[in-house]
Amino acid sequence: MKMLLYLQRAVPLCGLLLNKLKFPGLWTGLHVEITSAGIISYGKGVKLGEGTRVDVSAGSKLRIEDGVIVGRNAVISLPASVELRIGAATAVQDNCRLQGQVSVGKDCIFAPNVFISSGSHTFDKLPHLSIKDQDRIAAATDHPVRIFDDCWFGVNSVVQPGITIGRGCVIGANSVITQDLPPYSVAAGNPARVLRTRLNFVPKSRIEATRAEDLPYFYDGFRDTLLDAGLQVAGSEFILALDLPNARSVRICICGTGEIRHGHQSKKIPKMPTVVEFSIDSDKSMVPFLVFNVAGTCQINWAELF
């Protein structure tokens, strides 16, 4: 491994060829260093710009989906036993750093110098010791960061560990995100605060894939939107944003193959469009965000609570 890194640094063309051999189909610029004792998967059209470094430690998983573009001199770093995902068509510009257990949705935009990490240093558990010694003796717990689809981060913005940023948020330049942000917020400052919303996000009892105004409520985990066909194509996990006071069940019109799950309930996915019904999971803390898992393929026409 050390010899390969030396060749990459000493002879840039050699490093470029090594990356092409080791990671077929992945476009890399010069001086791109990829070290992995863990697992790296990537989709079609992924590009890593010149000088970017990717480091995936043992037991960790990096997943980069179709069409992701990473600029120059960026760093993607995973310590042991964490997962980092970058969703389809997301753009990560120059000098950004994504570190630790971070999940980024699709169609996000990161301006230069954005810093996101799920980890931090221990500094007050044993304050009579140095911070380095505290890290060694009482290491800080990792706090995952989740960023949903369609978010835009201004230059030099920072996201602290444990933060969830809702779909459609816009983060101002030089902002430090210290609290969760609701969907479609526009936030700025240090610490950042919500200045306004860019969409009145009000989940309702029924959503339809034929209606463009309902798309924000097909909240996460959808690979394609087929408005003309009235379909949303789901991935292995998807989230619907639905709300109705005292609702007990959810109906979904779906088709595909395999199995769909909500909480402890499981249903076969029919080949032709059919309505399936689930009781809302007993843990209602996520409402209005209802989480489903798919083993197979699943397309959704509409969903409603009742």
N, C-alpha and C positions, 0 to 999 in steps of 0.2 A: 504493500500500500504506500509506504513512504517513497519507494522508488518511482511509482507511478506519479505521485504528486510532484516529485522533483522533475520528472520529464515534462509534466504539464507546465511547470513554472519556467523551466529552462528553455524549452522548445515549444512555443505556443501552438505551432502547427501540429506537433506530435500530440499535445493535449486535445486538440480539436478532433483528431482522428481517433484517439482512444475513446472519447465520449461517443462518437458516432458508432464505434464498434460495440461499446458496452450498453448504449442506450439507443437502439435503432429507432428512427422516426422522431427522435427528440432533437429540435434545432438548438444548437448552442453556439454562442460567440466564442471569441478567443479568451483565454485565461479563465474559463469557467471550470471551477473545481467541484466535483461531486464525490463525496465520500459517504459510503453507506454500509453499516453493519446491519441496518434494518431493511425495511421494504419500501421501495419507491415504485409507484405506478403513475402513469401519465396517459392522457388521451391524445387525440389528433390535434395537430397544429399548435402544440405547446412550444414556446420559445423562451430561452434563457439568455439574457443579454451579456455582453462582454464584462468579465470580471466578477460575475455573480458566483456566490459560494453556497452550496447545498450540503448540509451535514446531518445525516440521519443515524442516530446512535442505535445500538442493539436493542431489539424489542420494540422499536418505534416504526410508525407507518406514515409515509407522506403520500398523499393522493392529489394529483394535479389534473383537473378535468379539461375537456376539449377547449381549445382556443385561448388558453391562458397565456398572457404575455408578461414576462418579467424583465424589467429594464436592466441597466448596467449597474454593477457593483452592489447588487442587492444581496441580502443574507437570509437564508431559510435554514433555521437551526432547530433540531429536535434532540433534546436530551433523552435518556433511556426511558423506554416504555410509555411514550405518549403518541398521539395521533395529530397530524396537521393536514387540513384539507383546504384546497383553493378551488372554488367553484368555477364552472364553465364561463368562458369569455370575460373573466376578470383581468384587469390590467394593473400590474404592480410596477410602478415607475422606479426610476433610478434611486439607489441608496436606501431603499426600504428594508426594514428588518422584521421578519415574522419568526417568533421564537416560542417553542413549547407547544402546549395543547391549544391550538387555535383552529377554529372552523370558520371559513370565509365562504359566503354564498356566491351565487353566480352574478355576473354583470356588475361587479363592484369596480370602483376606480380608486386607486391609491396614488395620490400625488407624491413627488419625491420626499424622501426622508421620514416617512411614516414609521413609527416604532410600535410594535404590538408584542407583548410577552405575557405568558401565563404564570411566570415565576417571578420571584423577587428575593431580596436578601433578608435574613433575620438580623434585626438590630437592637431589639429591646427585650428579648427573653432572658438574656444573660448580659446586661449592659456593661458589667465590669470587664467583659472580654471584648476583644476586637471583633468587628463584624465578620471578618474571615473565619475566626474561630467559632463564632456563633453559627455560621453557615455549616461548618463541619460537624458541630455537636448537636445542633437543633435546627436542621434545615427547614426552611419555610415550605409549607404545603403548596403544591401546584394548584392554581385556580383557573380552570378553563375559560377561554374567551370565545364567545360565539357572535358572529356577524352574519346577519341575514342578507338576502339578495338586494341588489340595486342600491348600495351605499357608496357615497363619495366622501373620501377623506382628503382634507386640504393639506398643503405642504407643512411638514414638521409636526403633524398631529401625533398624539400619544394615546394609547389605550391601556389602561391599567389592568392587572390580573383580575379575573372573575367577572368581567363586564359582559353584558349582553346588549347588542345594538340591534334594534328592530329593523325590519325591512324598510328600505327607502330613505334612510337617514342621510343627512348632509352635515359634515363636520367641518367647521371653519379652520383656516390656517392657524397653526401654533396652538391649537386647543389640546387640553388634557382631559380625557374622559375618565371621570372617577365614579360615575353612577350609570346604571342602566338607562338606555334611551328608548322611549316608546316608538312604534313604527312611524315613519315619515316625519320625524323631528328634524328641525334645523337647529343645530347647537354650535356654540362657540364659546371660547374663553378658557381661563385657567384658574379654578376648575371650570369645565364647560357647563353651561346651562342652556336649557331649551329656549330659543328666541321666538320660534313660531313653528307651525306645522305646514308642510307642503301639500298635504291631503288630509281631509277630514276622515280619519280611519275609524269607522264605526261598524264593527261586524254585525251582520243581520242573520236572520233565521234561515235564509235560503240563498244560495249562489249558483249561477249557471255559467258554464264554459263558453256560451255564445255571447255573453255580455262583457264587453271590454271593461266596464266600470266595476265588474266583480273580480277582475284578475288579482287585485291586491289581497283578496281574501282566500285565494288559492295560495296560501302564504309561503310555503317553502317545500322544496323537494320535487319540483316539477321540471322535467327536462325540456319539454316542448309545449307550446300553446298553439292549438289548432282551432282558431276562432270560427273559421268557415265550417269546419266539421263539427264544431261544438264539443271539442275534446281537450282535456288536459292530460298530458302523458306524465305519469308519476314515476319517481325513482324508487329506490328500496325503502326510503322513509319519506313520508310527506306530512305536511301540517295544513289543516284547514282552520280558518278563523271564522267561527260561527257563534252567535249569541242569541239566546232566547231565555228569559227568566223561567226557571223551574223546568227547563227541558230535561227529559229523561232519556231520549233516544236520538240517534242520528241515522238518516237514510241517505244512501249514496247510490247513484246510478252508475254502474261500472261495467267494463268488459275487459277481456284479456285472458291470461292464463295464470295458473298457480293459486296462491293463497294470500289473503289480506287479513291483518290482525289489528285489533284495537284493544289495548290492555291485555286481558287474559282471554279475549274472545277471538275466534278465528272463523273465517268463511272462505269457501272456494270462490275463485273469481270466474264468473261465467264467460263463455266465449261471445255471447251476444249481449247487448246492453240490457242489464237487469238491475232491479233495485234490491240492495241488501241493507239490512238493518242491524245496528249495534246499540246496545245500551251504553250510555255514556259511562266511561270508566269511573269506578267508585272514587278514585282520586281526582277531584274536580279542581285542583289547584291550578291546572294549566288552562282552564276555560277562560277565554274563548278559543284557545289554541288546542285543537284536538289532533293527537299524533296517531298516525297509522304506519304500519310496516307491511311491505310487499315482498313476497318470495315469488318471483315470476315477472309478468308484465301487467300493467294496470292503466286503463284509460278511464277518465271520469267525465261524465256529462253534467251532472249537477249534484248538489248535496243540500240537505235541510235538516234542521232540528225540529222536534215536535214533542 
